[in-house]
Amino acid sequence: MDARDFAVQLQKHHGWILDQPEVQAMRSFFEAYLTDRVLSGRGDRWIDRLELNVASRACEVLGLRIAKGPDAALAGRSEPDWMNYGVLGYDIVKDGPDALSDCLTSMARR
């Protein structure tokens, strides 16, 4: 077991996590990915090469930049904001490095 792998660490607390009250909301593909990654571990996709905390944060920050522009501050965002940004970023990152590169190139041209 790798002590640095966020998913492995979360597996230790899986029971406690499931015991927490649910917030009723539509589950996004981003949330489904995160849940699957925690419960099943790494897959074969490019995003799975990243540590889980890095993949998650990369999706959130990319989504923030897509939604609010390159100068958007990280501070002052709510949990629902971060979830929405994560969904936006995941939609790009899930398709691999070429999709990410295309997105960043497009953003740089603006």
Secondary structure, DSSP 4 states (H G I P E B T S, - for coil): --TT-HHHHHHHTHHHHHHSPPPP-PPPHHHHHHHHHHHH---SSGGGGS-HHHHHHHHHHHHHHHHH-TT--STT--HHHHHHHHHHHHHHHTT-HHHHHHHHHHHHH-
